[in-house]
Amino acid sequence: MPVTKEMLRAMLESLGGLNMTDEELEKAVPQVQIYADQSAKLQALDLSKVYSGRLLHPDDGASKS
């Protein structure tokens, strides 16, 4: 989805964020677009066969008696 100045301004307002000039928004839009594109790529990844690192428990060296 293309990010526009208007979209970015609305997002900032809804989050109670910064007041940015049109010039600042124009500079920020390409960076936000990169973030949005990369986020979409990550969401599209098929990780169904990837073992979750959150399930791993490193051996802390303590004996299990």
C-alpha positions in Angstrom: 0.0 0.0 0.0 1.5 3.4 -0.9 2.1 5.7 2.0 1.1 9.3 1.4 1.6 12.6 3.2 -2.0 12.7 4.1 -1.9 9.1 5.5 1.2 9.8 7.5 -0.3 13.1 8.9 -3.5 11.2 9.9 -1.5 8.5 11.6 0.5 11.1 13.6 -2.7 12.9 14.6 -4.5 9.8 15.7 -1.5 8.8 17.8 -1.3 12.3 19.3 2.1 12.6 17.7 4.2 15.2 16.1 3.1 18.2 14.1 5.1 18.0 10.9 5.3 20.5 8.0 4.6 19.4 4.5 8.4 19.4 3.8 9.1 17.2 6.8 6.3 14.8 5.8 7.7 14.6 2.2 11.1 13.6 3.7 9.5 11.1 6.0 7.2 9.4 3.6 9.9 7.4 1.7 11.3 6.1 5.0 7.9 5.1 6.3 7.2 3.4 2.9 10.3 1.3 3.2 9.2 0.2 6.7 5.7 -0.6 5.4 7.1 -2.6 2.5 9.5 -4.6 4.7 6.8 -5.3 7.2 4.5 -6.7 4.5 7.4 -8.9 3.3 7.9 -10.3 6.8 4.1 -10.9 7.3 4.1 -12.9 4.0 6.9 -15.3 5.1 5.9 -18.9 5.5 7.4 -19.8 8.9 5.3 -22.8 9.5 8.3 -25.1 9.3 10.6 -22.9 11.4 11.2 -24.0 14.9 10.5 -21.2 17.3 13.5 -19.9 19.3 11.1 -19.0 22.1 10.7 -22.7 22.8 14.4 -23.3 23.2 15.9 -23.4 26.7 19.7 -23.1 26.8 21.5 -25.4 29.1 22.5 -23.3 32.1 25.0 -25.9 33.3 22.9 -26.8 36.4 22.4 -30.5 37.1 18.9 -31.8 36.9 18.8 -34.0 40.0 
